[in-house]
Amino acid sequence: MTLRDFTANVISASKVVPDGNFKNSKASGVWDINEALDLIKGGNWPNAANIDPSAFVDALFSIDLITGATGTARTITNGIDLSNKKGVAWGKDRTAGDNHRLSTTLSGAGQTLDTANTYAKFDNAGVQGATQFNSNGFVSGMTDSYFNNHDIVYWTFREQPKFFDLVQFTGTGSVQNISHNLGSVPGMIWVKRTDSTGDWAAYHRGVDSSAPEDYIIFLNKDSSRSDSGSYWNDTAPTSSVFTVGTESAVNASGGTYLAFLFAHNNDDGGFGEPGNQDIIKCGSYTGNAGNPQVIDVGFEPQLLMVKATSTTGEWQVVDNMRGVLPNGAYPCNNLYWNDTDAETLAGSFGFFANGFTAAQSSNTNGNGVNFIYMAIRRGGMQTPTAGTDVFAMDTYNSSGVEYISNFPVDFVFWTNPTAEFYGEVYTRLTAGKRLQFMSNAAEGTRDTEFDHNEGFSRTNFANSNLQAWMWKRARGYFDVVAYSGTGSARTVSHNLGAVPEMMWVKSRSSSDSWQVYHSALGNEAYLQLNNNNAQVTGEANRWNCTTPTASVFSIGTSGSVNGGSDTYIAYLFATVANVSKVGSYTGNGGSQTINCGFSSGARFVLIKRTDQAADWKVYDTVRGIVAGNDPELALNSIAAQVTGYDYIDPDSSGFILPVDNFNTNASGASYIFYAIA
């Protein structure tokens, strides 16, 4: 195919499907746009900077938290365009019982609706809800003194084919079809009359397996489903219209209405860098009243809504910003879309790499009960282009958020490097728990706060020498997986989107060493983070003699990674151009430059000698990577950092090892390293 023909086919595709989410249709002579970009790039999927932002869930949905509201307006910058696109900014007070405040671009800033009540659209006089819509977010007008010292959550939805649409229409009193731009058959629809009181009428594809359009449920109630043809006229929605019957809640003559439409991707979403990923699922499951039930949706959620429909039940909502644990065994922070109650520890749900778990509870997994759900994919679908977007370091701040990252934090190493100190490891997926790099101890409890968009807090521990190293999960760069052991060799799914080059695995439930895989050592070798041992080779029971792939990693029968009654956490790392580098080198006993492919040098470097016993050495630019002496911290030790030696120097491409040193650059010695720009 010539470039001219190729370009013509791409243009043809854009005319056929203008939303940018092209399906494979080469049989008809039209190329998939992502295949086109792939070909242009010489076989590599383009970086995030080369893709329309609408291909990523981050540009379409956001969870934003305001902690300790002060009664003043707050600008929320979440990258979601609400000034040029239709959408909704949905606020809810977490601290106290109070109304939901849905501000839509169709109703206008300052006008709100409440899913827990039948109210018509009402004017909050600019003090509640979103008071201004911006191209990268909105202004929160929670300025009433009532909100002082309250915590608030916002869920923001933006229109996009195959994700969400917002439609305004006028009722006729007669059955009518309402056009929409969802571009697919809706998985869920809410209709609310805005000029008068009325219930929130809801359709969901999972409410009945054969004819969901015959049933009605109400978003503002905990009632069960009922059979009624007056709402949807017993007519299934299509990819271009939905039908409303003669019921006044959806179609009174002269009434004004807003419809909220949510898609259901069924391996046809077309999102993400590969252009083949789903970001929203509307489904159902039947409760079994047994052990936590695993619901596979094909991705890890960031938000989950669940409601019982064959019996009464709340519209439960949990999300990863407010806190969801991995196995659903513990309650998570729950809100109810049909209720004004404050946040409670009640939702027994957990998130994992391919879906969610519903624990043994009558309101999440009641025997024989039909539950409907909506799950929205976790962000971080795009490969990062700057290390500062996904890695940060900060020392203790005495007010506000204690450690600032300027992004939601997923993983933290925290210690006082200046003194003998038992540093700790915290993870969003296991919030409230802690591990230690220098110890094989099981997981313990710890008072931590991950419910910030801009950083992390380790509460009740103030010291200006404390430092936090903070990671964000992102495609191709870093991922976290929580899983349960089985005792049998198997694979574990992950969402790194690339082949892991290094993995750290730790049992959460028992005392066992940290197990380390590194691509330079191969799949029959391992190291341990909590000691200085040399690599162990010829070991089949850790990684099952199998190299990880871009979707799974393998574990053998060793109790260190796969005990039958244990729970585990795995941290996965990979190389991203000009962001991170996982590598190895041979010491030369003199001076050598380690080229990581960076342009502004390494901010963080971890080095481990593998052929002999040696500590895991940590260097960073907060404590100092300079052309002189540098503080050196051992990850596997409680000892204070060592100063007075020059074992690392800065270099724009990565870092320099300036001298002969046993731990970092002995002649002929073997080393692995991990660096972040």
N, C-alpha and C positions, 0 to 999 in steps of 0.2 A: 504494500500500500504506500502511495506517495504521501509526502507531508501535506500536499494540497488536498488530497482525498481525505486524509486523516482529519484535517481541520474542518473540512466540510461536514464530515460525519459528527464531529463534536458539536458544531453549530446546529446541525439537524436535531441532535439529541436535546439540546437546550430548548429548542422550539417545542419539542414534544412534551418535555417535563420541565417546566420552568422553575421548579423549586430547588433544583440543584442536587436532588437525591435520585440519581439515575439507576435504573435496573439494567442488568446485563441483557442486551437485546441484539447481540451481534448477528443472530440468525436473520434479523430483518435489515441488516446492513448499518445499524446504528451502534456505535461504540458506547460502552459505559464511560462516563466522564472520568471516573477514578482510574479506569484502565488507561484512559488517554493520558492523564497526568503521570501515571506510573511509567508509561512508555516514554514520555518526554523526559522524565527524570532518569532514564536508563535502568529501569528495573527496581528502583527503590521508591517506596511510598513517600510522598513529599512530607516535609515537616509541617507543623501546625501553621506556620506563617504563610504557607502557600495554599491553604485551604479556606474556603468560605467559613467563617466562624459559626454559621448556622448548622454546620455539620457536627458540632459538638454540643453536648447537653449543657455545658457550662454557660453557653450564650443564650440558653432557652429557659433554664430553671436555676434558682438559687435559694439557699437557706441562709438567712442573715440574722444574726443575733445582736441585740442591744442589751448590754448588761449594765445594771444600775442606771436606768434612765434618769435624767436630771430635770425633766420637764421642759427641755428646750428641743427645738427642731434638730434632727440629725440627718445628714446627707448619707445615703446608703449607695456606695459605689460597688456594684457587683458585675459590671460588664454587660448588663442586659438592656437593650434598647427599648425603652418604653415611650419615647417621644415620636418615633417613626413607625412603630409596630404596635399592634394591639396586644394587650396583656393585662395582668392583674397583680397588684401588690397586696398581699393578704397578711395582716398583722394580728397577733394574739398575745395578750398579756400572759406570761408564764407564771408570774408570782401570785396573782390574785384572780378571783373569778371576775370576768369581764367579757364584754361582747367581742366577737370576731369583727374585724374591720377589713372588708374587701373593697379596695379602691381599684376601679377598672378604668382603662383609658377611654372606653365608650361612654361611661357615665361622667367622667371628668374628675380631676383631682379635688379632694375635699368631700366628694360624695361617696358614701360607703353602704355596703350591704352586710348582713350578719347571717351566717349559715345556721346559727343556733336559734334564730327567731323568724317570725313571719313578716317582719317589718318591711315596709316599702323602702326604696332608696332614700337615705336621709343625709342631710347636710351637717357635717361636723364643724362647720364654721372655721375650717382650717386648723383645728387643734388635734384632730385624731385621724388616723389613717394616713395615706400618702397625699401630700399637699402639692406635690410637683413631680411630673414625670420627666426624666432626663434620658439622654441617649446612652448613658452607662449606668442607669439605676433610677433612684427617686429620692425624694425628701420625705422622711418620716416626720409627721406632725404630731407625735404623741407629746404635746406640750402642756396638757392639763396637769396640774400639780398632783393629781391622783397617781400619776405614773412615777413620781419621784422614787428612786431606789428600786424600781421594778425591773424585771428582766422581760424582754419582748422578743418574739420570734416573728420573722417575716418569711413567707414563702412567695416567690415571684415566678410567675408563668408568662412566657412570651409566645405569641402565635408562631407556628411553623408547621407546614404540612407534615403529617405523620407524627405530630406531637400534641399540639393544642390549638384550638381556635375559639374565638369569642364572637358571638353573633347577636345583634340587636334586631328585634322584629316587633311588629304590631299585630295584636290578635284580631281575628275576624269573627270568632264565634262559630265558625264552620271549619271542618277538617281542612288543614292546609299543609303543604310541604314547605319546609324552610331550607333554603340553600345554605351551604357552608363550604369552607375552603380547607377542611382537614386533609383532603386528598386521600383518605382511606375511610373504611367503615368505622365509625366511632366505637370505642370500647365502653365509654361511659359518657352520659349527657346529664347536665343539670340545667333546669329551666326555672327562672325566678321572675315573678312579676315585680316590676320596679316602681310603678305608679300607685300601687295599692298593696295592702297586706295579702299574703298568700304563702302557701307551703312551697318549699324547694322540691320540685318534682324531679326524681332521678331515675334514669335508665342505666342498667349495667348488663353487659353481655353475659355475665356469669350468674345472674339471678335465677336463671332457669336454663337447663341444658338444651331444651328444644325450641322454646319460643319466649325468650326474655322480653320481647316487645309486648307481651300480653300482661306484664306485671308492672306495678308501680312500687317504688320505695321513696322515702322522703329523707332528704339530707338533714333536715332540722329535727328529726325524730329518731328514736331508737326502735321504732316499730318494725315488725317483720314485713315481708313482701305481701302484696295482695293482688289478686287478679282483677284488672280493670281495663276496659278498652277505651275509656274516655280520655286517657292521657296521651297514649301513643297510637291510638286507633288500631291497635293490634298489627301495626305495620313496622317492619324492621327498617332501621336506618340504612342508608347506602353511602357510598363514598362521596356523594354530592348533596344529598338532602336527608333531613329527618322529618318525621311526620308528627304533628300535634293534633289531638282530638278536640273535643268540645268542652273539656273541663276548664273552668275559669282560671285555675292555677297555671295553665299553660297557654290558653288561647281565648280569653274573654274579648268580646268585640270592643275595639278601641283601646285595649290595654297595651302597655308597653312591657317588653320582656327582654331579659338577657339570657342567652344560652351559653353554657360552658361545655366545650366538647374536648374529650381526651381520647387520644388514639390508642390503639392496641397494635404493637409491632409483633409480627409473627414471622421472624427471620426475613423481614422485608423492610426494616427500618431505613437502611441505607446511610446510617450516620457513622461518624468516626473517621480516622485516617484511612483505614482500608475501604471505607464506604460500604460496609456490609454489617453494621452493628445495630442492634435494637437499643432503644433508650426508655421505652415505656411499655408496660404490660398491664392489661386489665383482665384478670382471670378469677378463678374460684377453686376452692378445695373443700373436701368433706372432712370434718373433724373426726378423730379416732379415739380421743380421750386417753391415748397412750403416751409413749415417749415423744419428745419433741418431733414434730412432723417436718420433713424437709420439703420445701416448695421450690422447685427448680424453675427459674425464670430466664436463665441464660446470661445473667449478669448480676453484679453485686449492687443492691439498691442503696440509695442515699435517703429516700423517703418511702414509707410504706403506709398505706391506708387499708384497714381491714374492717369489715362489718358482717355480722351474722344476718342472714336474710330469711332463713326458714324458722327463726325464732327472734325474739327481741335482742337487740344488741347495739352498742354505741358505734359510731364512726370513729374508730381508734386511729390515731396518727402518731407514728414514731419516725425519727430521722437521725442520721448519724452526727449531726451537729449538736443536738441536745443529748445524745448518748444512747447507743444500742450496743449490747454485748453480743459476742459471736455465737453463742449456742442457745440463746433464749432461756437459759436456766434461771436467769435473774431478771427481776423487773427492770424495765427501762422507762425513761421519761416519756409519759404518755399525755397527749391532749385529745380532746374529742371535738370533732367538727360540728356535732349536733348539740354541744353543751358549752356553757360559758365558764365551766370550772377551771381552776388553776391547774397547772401541770402536776401530775401525780406519778409516783413510782408504781405503775400498774401493768404496763404492757409487756407481756411475756413473749417477746419476739427477739430474734437474733439475725444478723446479716452474715452471709458468707459469700465466697467467690462467685457462686452461680445462682444465688437466690436468698431465701430467708427460711428461718425455722419458726414454727408455731409451737409453743411449749404446752405442757399438760395443764390446761386451764379451760374452764367452761366458756370464757369469753374469747378464747383464741383457738381452741381445739376441742370444743364440746362434741361428744360422741354423736355422729350422724348429722351434725348441724352443717348447713351449707353456708360457707363464708365467701364473700367476694373480696377482691383486693385490687389495688392499683399500686404498682411499684415503678419508681423512677430511678434510672441508672445513676450510680455514683459518678462524679465528675473526674477530671484528670484523664480524659480520653486522648488528649493530644500530647505529643512529645514536647517537652519543654525546650525552649531556645536559650534560656538564661539560668544559670545556677541560682541566682538570687530569687527566682520565682519558686524554687522548690527546696532550698536549703538556707538556713539562717542560724546565726549564733548571737546570743545576747547574754549580758550579765544582769543580775537581779535589779529590778525596778521597784521602788518602795511604794508606788501608787499605781492604781489601775491594773492592767494586765502586766504580770511580773516579767515575762520574757516575750519580747516583740519579734515577730517573724514577718508580719505583713501578708500572711496567708494562713489558712486553717492548717493546723499542725496535726500530723498523723503519728509521729514517732519522735521520742525525745530521749537523749542521754543527758543526765543532769548530775553535776557534782561540784565540789569545791576543789579546784585543782591546786590550791595553795596550801592545803593541809591534808593530813591523813583523814580520809573521808570515804564512807561507803556510798559511792555514787549509785544512782538508780536509773532504770529504764522504764519509760511509760509509753503506752500505745493507745490511740483513740479507740481501737476495737476492743480494748480491755480496760477502759477508763475506770479509775478507782483501784487499779491493781499496779503492782510494781515487780520488776525483776532486777537483777544486778549482774553486770558483766563479769565481775570478779568473783562471783559465787555460783554454785550449782543449786542453790536453794530454790524451792518451789515458789510460786507466785504468792505475794503477800498483799495486804491492803494498803492504800495510800490515798491521801486527800489531794487529788489533782483536779484541775479544771481544763477541759478541752473545749468547752462551749464558748469559744471566742473565734471570731473570723480573722483576728490579727495576731494571735499568739497563744500562749499557754501559761498557766499559773500552777505552781506547786505551793499550795497554801500553807500557812502556819509555819513558815521557815524562812526567816529574813537574814540575809548576809550578803554584803556587797561583793564578796568574792565568788559567790555562786555563779555558775555558768550553765547555759542550756544549749545543746546542739539539736537543731530541729529539722526534721525532714517532712516533706509533703509527698504523698503518693502521686505518681504520674506515669503515663505510658512510656515504656522503654527505659525508665530511670529507676523507679523504686516501687515496691509493692509489699503489702503485708497480708499474710494469710493465717487465719486461725482454723485449726482442724482438730479432729478427734482421732486417736489411734485405733487401729483394729487388730494389730498383731500379725497381720498378713501383708506381704509385699503388695504395693499398689501405687497408683499415681494420685496426686493431689492437684486440683485445678488452681490456677492463679490468673491474675489480670495484669501481669506486667506488660503483655503485648510484645515481648521480646524474650530471647533465650536468657535466663538468669546466668550471670557469670560468677556470682558469689551469692551464697545463701547462709544465713544464720538461723539455726533451729533450736528451740528450747522447750522442754517440757514445762508446762505451767502448773501441773498438778502434782509433780513429784520432784525430788531432789535428783537432778541429773545434769551433766555438763552441757554447755552450749556446743552444738555441733556445727562445723563450718565446712561448706563445700566451696571450692574455687576451681574455675575452669582450667587454670594452669596446672593444677594438681591431678585432675581427672576424676572419674566417677568411682574409683576404688580407693580414694584417699580422703582423709578428713583432718581438720585441726579443731582445737577447742578454745573458745574465747576466754574462758575463765581460768586458763593456766598458760604457761609459757612453753608447753611441750612442742617438740618437733612434729611434723606431719606423721600420721600413721598411714601406711600403704597396704595394699592387698586386702582391703576390707570390703566385703560384699554386702554387709547387712545395713549399712547406712543409706546409701543411694542406690542400692539394688543393681550396681554395676551399669547404671543407665544415666546417660546425660540428659539434663532437663531440656524441655522444648519451650516454645513460645506460649504454650497453653497449660502445660503440666510439669510437675517435677516428681521424681520417683523416690519412694522410701522403701527400705527393706524391713526386716523383722526386728531390728534392734529396738529395745525399749527406749533408747535415747531419742528416737525420732518417731516411734510407731507402737508404743505399748498399748495393749488392748483396752485398758481402762483409763488411759491418760489423755489429757488435752494439751495441745501444742500451739506455738506461735512461730511463724517463719517470716523472716525478712529477706527480700529478694532485691539484688542490686544488678545494674547493668551499665554499660557505657553509652553515653549520649554525647554526640559531637559538641564540643565547647561547653559542656555542662558537667559531665562526670566521666571518670575513667577507672575501670577495673583492670588491673594488669599485673605483670610480673617482670622481674629483671634479675640479672646476675651481678653481684657486687664486683667492683674492680679494684678496691683497695686504695683508690685515689679520689679523683673527682669525676662525677658524671652527671649529665642532665637527663632527667626522666621526662620525655616529651609526651604529654597527655593530649596534645592537640588543642590546648587552650590558647586563648589570645591575651588574657590578662592574669595568668598565673593561677595557682591552686590556693584556695582559701582554707581547705581542710585536707589533711593527708594522714592516712593510716598505713603503717608498714609492719609486716611480720616476717621474720626470718623463718624459713620452713624446714631447712635441712638440719638444724640444731635447735635446742631449746633457747627461746628468746621471747621477750615481752612484745605485746602488741603496742607499738608506739604511735602516739597521736600528736600531731602538730596542727596549729591553726593560726589564722591571721589576727584573731581577737587577742590571743596571748602573745603572738608574734612569730611570723616567719619573715625574718629579716636577714640582711647581709652581715650577720654577727651572731652572737649567742641567742639561742631560742629555747623557750620552755618546752620540756618534753614530758608527756604524761603517759603512763602505762595503763591501758584500758583494763587489763586483767589484775590490777593491783589497787589496794587502798592507799598506797603511798602518795605523798604530795609530789607534784611535778618537780623535775630536776632542772635546774638552771645553771648557767655558767659554761655551757658547751655549744659549739656551732656544728650541728649535725645536719642542718637543712638550710638552704638559701632559696630566695625567690627566683623564678624565671617565668617569663611571659608564656611559655609553652607548657609549663607545669611546675617543676621544682628541681633544685640542684642538690645533690648529695656531695658536699665539698671535701670530705675527708674519709679516711679509713675508719670504719666503726663496726664493731661486731654486730650490733643490732640493725644497722641500716646499709652498710656498704663494705663488708669484708670481701677480700679478693676470692672469687670463685664461689661465694655463698649464694644460696637461692632465696629470693624474696618475693612476696606478693604485696600488692598495695591497692589502696582505694583512694581516689582523689576527687575533689569537687571544686569546680571553678567558682 
